Amino acid sequence: MKNLILTAVFCFVGTVVVSCIPAATDAEIGQMCENLVGLRADGPLPVEKDLLASIDEDFKAQEKKLVDWRAKDLKGWDDELAAKLKEAESDEEKAKLNEDYAKKKEITSKQFDPDLQALGPNKEAAVKAAREKIADKKAERDEEVKKCVEEAATEGPSQQVAQCRIKADSTDAYWNQCR
């Protein structure tokens, strides 16, 4: 009988002590789950501003390449014309050369127009795809966090465990050091 009373007292005290440990709040559970999903992820979510800046740089580089290439081709015609003008003997021949090379330069310049004009729509498509990719990744992560929160709510971690898991810097620390 004495052992039964002693066991009942220890159970009562244990229950009181355990019930005095504060449970994690919903906000702490959310933060802890966001940290876990972030630790499991390939890396941080891409920042839209950075991604758009990268796309802008890429398209400016493409445009510069096309403009430089066109300028190089046009300079080649100018150099060739200058050499032929030195050899020309009459003003009539020089006028004919100038006319022929003006046509060649116009044709060369127009060859680059479709590529330059395509940069605008291509850039818009790249920006749209990047925004969709960011939105999809964010939605995927949000879904993972939601599942984690639901599981953690049934587990009912203490505030101490939640704070440890919020600060964890690896999944090993999250699961094994924060108990």
HUWOSUL-V262828 format. One record per residue. RES is the residue in three letters. SS is DSSP state (~ for helix, > for strand, _ for the rest). PHI is phi in radians with two decimals (* if undefined). D_LAST is the distance of its C-alpha to the last C-alpha in whole Angstrom. Layout:
{{RES/SS/PHI/D_LAST} {RES/SS/PHI/D_LAST}}
This chain:
{{MET/_/*/36} {LYS/~/-1.05/35} {ASN/~/-1.16/31} {LEU/~/-1.16/31} {ILE/~/-1.16/31} {LEU/~/-1.10/29} {THR/~/-1.13/26} {ALA/~/-1.11/27} {VAL/~/-1.13/26} {PHE/~/-1.10/23} {CYS/~/-1.11/22} {PHE/~/-1.12/23} {VAL/~/-1.10/21} {GLY/~/-1.07/18} {THR/~/-1.13/18} {VAL/~/-1.13/20} {VAL/~/-1.12/17} {VAL/~/-1.14/14} {SER/~/-1.28/17} {CYS/~/-1.45/17} {ILE/_/-1.32/13} {PRO/_/-1.20/14} {ALA/>/-1.40/13} {ALA/_/-1.18/13} {THR/_/-1.37/17} {ASP/~/-1.06/18} {ALA/~/-1.13/19} {GLU/~/-1.17/15} {ILE/~/-1.10/14} {GLY/~/-1.08/17} {GLN/~/-1.13/16} {MET/~/-1.12/13} {CYS/~/-1.22/15} {GLU/~/-1.06/18} {ASN/~/-1.12/16} {LEU/~/-1.07/14} {VAL/~/-1.10/18} {GLY/~/-1.12/19} {LEU/~/-1.18/17} {ARG/~/-1.36/19} {ALA/_/-1.23/22} {ASP/_/-1.14/25} {GLY/_/3.07/25} {PRO/_/-1.20/26} {LEU/_/-1.07/28} {PRO/_/-1.14/32} {VAL/_/-1.50/33} {GLU/~/-0.98/36} {LYS/~/-1.05/38} {ASP/~/-1.18/38} {LEU/~/-1.13/38} {LEU/~/-1.17/42} {ALA/~/-1.12/43} {SER/~/-1.13/42} {ILE/~/-1.10/44} {ASP/~/-1.05/47} {GLU/~/-1.07/47} {ASP/~/-1.06/48} {PHE/~/-1.27/50} {LYS/~/-1.15/52} {ALA/~/-1.13/52} {GLN/~/-1.10/54} {GLU/~/-1.11/56} {LYS/~/-1.08/57} {LYS/~/-1.06/58} {LEU/~/-1.15/60} {VAL/~/-1.12/62} {ASP/~/-1.13/62} {TRP/~/-1.12/63} {ARG/~/-1.10/66} {ALA/~/-1.08/67} {LYS/~/-1.12/68} {ASP/~/-1.10/69} {LEU/~/-1.16/72} {LYS/~/-1.13/72} {GLY/~/-1.05/73} {TRP/~/-1.14/76} {ASP/~/-1.10/77} {ASP/~/-1.13/78} {GLU/~/-1.13/79} {LEU/~/-1.10/82} {ALA/~/-1.05/82} {ALA/~/-1.14/84} {LYS/~/-1.27/86} {LEU/~/-1.15/87} {LYS/~/-1.15/88} {GLU/~/-1.47/90} {ALA/_/-1.16/92} {GLU/_/-1.78/95} {SER/_/-2.03/96} {ASP/~/-1.15/95} {GLU/~/-1.11/95} {GLU/~/-1.14/93} {LYS/~/-1.14/90} {ALA/~/-1.14/90} {LYS/~/-1.11/89} {LEU/~/-1.09/86} {ASN/~/-1.03/85} {GLU/~/-1.16/85} {ASP/~/-1.08/84} {TYR/~/-1.29/81} {ALA/~/-1.13/80} {LYS/~/-1.15/79} {LYS/~/-1.06/77} {LYS/~/-1.18/75} {GLU/~/-1.15/75} {ILE/~/-1.09/74} {THR/~/-1.07/71} {SER/~/-1.10/70} {LYS/~/-1.19/70} {GLN/~/-1.11/68} {PHE/~/-1.54/65} {ASP/~/-1.00/65} {PRO/~/-1.05/63} {ASP/~/-1.15/60} {LEU/~/-1.17/60} {GLN/~/-1.22/60} {ALA/~/-1.29/57} {LEU/~/-1.08/55} {GLY/~/-1.03/54} {PRO/~/-1.10/53} {ASN/~/-1.13/51} {LYS/~/-1.16/49} {GLU/~/-1.05/49} {ALA/~/-1.15/48} {ALA/~/-1.15/45} {VAL/~/-1.12/44} {LYS/~/-1.08/44} {ALA/~/-1.11/42} {ALA/~/-1.14/39} {ARG/~/-1.12/39} {GLU/~/-1.12/38} {LYS/~/-1.09/36} {ILE/~/-1.12/34} {ALA/~/-1.11/34} {ASP/~/-1.13/33} {LYS/~/-1.11/30} {LYS/~/-1.13/29} {ALA/~/-1.11/29} {GLU/~/-1.11/27} {ARG/~/-1.15/24} {ASP/~/-1.05/25} {GLU/~/-1.15/25} {GLU/~/-1.12/21} {VAL/~/-1.11/20} {LYS/~/-1.05/21} {LYS/~/-1.08/20} {CYS/~/-1.09/16} {VAL/~/-1.08/17} {GLU/~/-1.07/18} {GLU/~/-1.17/15} {ALA/~/-1.18/13} {ALA/~/-1.13/15} {THR/~/-1.28/15} {GLU/~/-1.23/12} {GLY/_/1.15/12} {PRO/_/-1.19/9} {SER/>/-1.38/9} {GLN/~/-1.09/11} {GLN/~/-1.09/9} {VAL/~/-1.12/6} {ALA/~/-1.07/9} {GLN/~/-1.11/11} {CYS/~/-1.10/9} {ARG/~/-1.22/9} {ILE/~/-1.13/12} {LYS/~/-1.56/13} {ALA/_/-1.03/12} {ASP/_/-1.94/15} {SER/_/-2.69/14} {THR/~/-1.17/13} {ASP/~/-1.08/12} {ALA/~/-1.12/10} {TYR/~/-1.00/9} {TRP/~/-1.52/7} {ASN/~/-1.68/7} {GLN/~/-1.62/6} {CYS/_/-1.90/4} {ARG/_/-2.18/0}}
